[in-house]
C-alpha cells in the first residue's frame, strides 16, 4: 500500500481569497498537491477577520481563525497584479502549474492578462477554475457574489426556519463551501480528461449554481408537484416523524425512516397502539396528519430524560441523537476516535501548533490532511522562487 499522497506532484496556483476559492486549494493540498497561494501585498482579507486569532510566539498574531479554516497546506507568496512585475510573476508560476484557481469578479483579471482566455492561450494544458457568484454569463454575471445573498437567492432560506418566523440562513457558509467542493470535483475530472487528451480546461463555477444544485429533494418536490416547499422548522417535508422533540431536560432529534422504526418508536415511548391507528399507519398518512402526530409525540417524549430516551431508542434501532454545541462536537467520542481534529505543528504559534478540522476523506485508512499549517503572508517567497518545480534555478 503506497503512502504517497494521491495528488503528489500536482502544482496548483491559487489566486483566490475569502472562502470558496481557498477551500478548493486547501482540499487539493490535503490530497497532496503543492498549492502556492498568491496574495496581494496586504494579504487575504480573512487574515483580519477576527477575533479570534491564532496567537504567535511574539506580539503579532498569526492571522484570524477564519483564515486558518481554509488555507492549511499552502505556501504563500505576494504579488501586486496591478504592476508588470506582479503579472510577470504570476505568469512565471502559471507556466509550471497544472491548475489555476481564482475568484475575482467576471472580467476582473482581463486587464492584467490573467483571465482564463489569456492563460489558456499561453498554457494550453492548464486547468483554469474561475469561481464567481453568478457565473460567467447571464444577467447577474457582473454582480459580486456573497454567500449570504446566495443563500437567499438560491432557495434554502425559504425552507429554513420556523413556519411563522423569519427566513433563516445556515449558520455557516454553505454556498461558498459547496461551490468549493463541486469545483474540486470538476478540477479532478478535468485533470482526468487531460490525461487522456492532453487538453486543459476552463471551469465556470458559480455560487448560485451550487446552491441551487444542493436543494436536492426540495427542488425535486417543487419540480414534480409545482408547489414551492415551505419552512417547516426542523421537520422533514417527506417523512414523519423526523424532527426535534422535547425531553425533560432539553431536546433530541428523532429521525424515523420507515414504518418499522415508527412502530419501535411508539413502543419505546410507551404508546404501542399509536403506530397502528389509521391516521398514522404509514408514512403517507403520517405526513398528512403531521400536526396532530407531532403534538401527541411531543407529550410522550417530554416525560423522559434525554440520555434515558436516547438509550432506549438506540437499543431498539430507532435513529436518534443529541443536538450538540460545537464544544460538544469536539468532545464527542466518535469525533475523537475518527481523528477529525488535527493539531498541525507550528513553531510560530504560541502553543506550538495550529488546530484544524481535517478533511473527511479517509483513503486506505489514512486521514487526508496536509501537514503544513496555514502560511504567514509571503512566508515562502524565496522558497518558491528557488523551487525548480516552479521555474526556479536548478540545483547544480
Secondary structure in CASP SS format (residue, H / E / C, confidence):
PFRMAT SS
TARGET T0000
AUTHOR 0000-0000-0000
METHOD secondary structure of the structure
MODEL  1
X C 1.00
X C 1.00
X C 1.00
X C 1.00
X C 1.00
X C 1.00
X C 1.00
X C 1.00
X C 1.00
X C 1.00
X E 1.00
X E 1.00
X E 1.00
X E 1.00
X E 1.00
X C 1.00
X C 1.00
X C 1.00
X C 1.00
X H 1.00
X H 1.00
X H 1.00
X H 1.00
X H 1.00
X H 1.00
X H 1.00
X H 1.00
X H 1.00
X H 1.00
X H 1.00
X C 1.00
X C 1.00
X C 1.00
X E 1.00
X E 1.00
X E 1.00
X E 1.00
X E 1.00
X E 1.00
X C 1.00
X C 1.00
X C 1.00
X C 1.00
X C 1.00
X H 1.00
X H 1.00
X H 1.00
X H 1.00
X C 1.00
X C 1.00
X C 1.00
X C 1.00
X E 1.00
X E 1.00
X E 1.00
X E 1.00
X C 1.00
X C 1.00
X C 1.00
X C 1.00
X E 1.00
X E 1.00
X E 1.00
X E 1.00
X H 1.00
X H 1.00
X H 1.00
X H 1.00
X C 1.00
X C 1.00
X C 1.00
X C 1.00
X C 1.00
X E 1.00
X E 1.00
X E 1.00
X E 1.00
X E 1.00
X C 1.00
X C 1.00
X C 1.00
X C 1.00
X C 1.00
X H 1.00
X H 1.00
X H 1.00
X H 1.00
X H 1.00
X H 1.00
X H 1.00
X H 1.00
X H 1.00
X H 1.00
X H 1.00
X C 1.00
X C 1.00
X C 1.00
X C 1.00
X E 1.00
X E 1.00
X E 1.00
X E 1.00
X C 1.00
X C 1.00
X C 1.00
X C 1.00
X C 1.00
X C 1.00
X C 1.00
X H 1.00
X H 1.00
X H 1.00
X C 1.00
X C 1.00
X C 1.00
X H 1.00
X H 1.00
X H 1.00
X H 1.00
X H 1.00
X H 1.00
X H 1.00
X C 1.00
X C 1.00
X C 1.00
X C 1.00
X E 1.00
X E 1.00
X E 1.00
X E 1.00
X E 1.00
X E 1.00
X C 1.00
X C 1.00
X C 1.00
X C 1.00
X C 1.00
X C 1.00
X C 1.00
X C 1.00
X C 1.00
X C 1.00
X C 1.00
X C 1.00
X C 1.00
X C 1.00
X H 1.00
X H 1.00
X H 1.00
X H 1.00
X H 1.00
X H 1.00
X H 1.00
X C 1.00
X C 1.00
X H 1.00
X H 1.00
X H 1.00
X H 1.00
X C 1.00
X C 1.00
X C 1.00
X C 1.00
X C 1.00
X C 1.00
X C 1.00
X C 1.00
X C 1.00
X C 1.00
X C 1.00
X C 1.00
X C 1.00
X C 1.00
X H 1.00
X H 1.00
X H 1.00
X H 1.00
X H 1.00
X H 1.00
X H 1.00
X H 1.00
X H 1.00
X H 1.00
X H 1.00
X H 1.00
X H 1.00
X H 1.00
X H 1.00
X H 1.00
X H 1.00
X H 1.00
X H 1.00
X H 1.00
X H 1.00
X H 1.00
X H 1.00
X H 1.00
X C 1.00
X C 1.00
X C 1.00
X E 1.00
X E 1.00
X E 1.00
X E 1.00
X E 1.00
X E 1.00
X H 1.00
X H 1.00
X H 1.00
X H 1.00
X H 1.00
X H 1.00
X H 1.00
X C 1.00
X C 1.00
X C 1.00
X H 1.00
X H 1.00
X H 1.00
X H 1.00
X H 1.00
X H 1.00
X H 1.00
X H 1.00
X H 1.00
X C 1.00
X C 1.00
X C 1.00
X C 1.00
X C 1.00
X C 1.00
X C 1.00
X C 1.00
X C 1.00
X C 1.00
X C 1.00
X C 1.00
X C 1.00
X C 1.00
X C 1.00
X C 1.00
X E 1.00
X E 1.00
X E 1.00
X E 1.00
X E 1.00
X E 1.00
X C 1.00
X C 1.00
X E 1.00
X E 1.00
X E 1.00
X E 1.00
X E 1.00
X E 1.00
X C 1.00
X C 1.00
X C 1.00
X H 1.00
X H 1.00
X H 1.00
X H 1.00
X H 1.00
X H 1.00
X H 1.00
X H 1.00
X H 1.00
X H 1.00
X C 1.00
X C 1.00
X C 1.00
X H 1.00
X H 1.00
X H 1.00
X H 1.00
X H 1.00
X C 1.00
X H 1.00
X H 1.00
X H 1.00
X C 1.00
X C 1.00
X H 1.00
X H 1.00
X H 1.00
X H 1.00
X H 1.00
X H 1.00
X C 1.00
X H 1.00
X H 1.00
X H 1.00
X H 1.00
X H 1.00
X H 1.00
X H 1.00
X H 1.00
X H 1.00
X H 1.00
X H 1.00
X H 1.00
X C 1.00
X C 1.00
X C 1.00
X C 1.00
X H 1.00
X H 1.00
X H 1.00
X H 1.00
X H 1.00
X H 1.00
X H 1.00
X H 1.00
X H 1.00
X H 1.00
X H 1.00
X C 1.00
X C 1.00
X C 1.00
X E 1.00
X E 1.00
X C 1.00
X C 1.00
X C 1.00
X C 1.00
X H 1.00
X H 1.00
X H 1.00
X H 1.00
X H 1.00
X H 1.00
X C 1.00
X H 1.00
X H 1.00
X H 1.00
X H 1.00
X H 1.00
X H 1.00
X C 1.00
X C 1.00
X E 1.00
X E 1.00
X E 1.00
X E 1.00
X E 1.00
X C 1.00
X C 1.00
X C 1.00
X E 1.00
X C 1.00
X C 1.00
X C 1.00
X E 1.00
X E 1.00
X E 1.00
X E 1.00
X E 1.00
X C 1.00
X C 1.00
X C 1.00
X C 1.00
X E 1.00
X E 1.00
X C 1.00
X C 1.00
X E 1.00
X E 1.00
X C 1.00
X C 1.00
X C 1.00
X C 1.00
X C 1.00
X C 1.00
X C 1.00
X C 1.00
X C 1.00
X C 1.00
X C 1.00
X C 1.00
X C 1.00
X H 1.00
X H 1.00
X H 1.00
X H 1.00
X H 1.00
X C 1.00
X C 1.00
X H 1.00
X H 1.00
X H 1.00
X C 1.00
X C 1.00
X C 1.00
X C 1.00
X C 1.00
X C 1.00
END
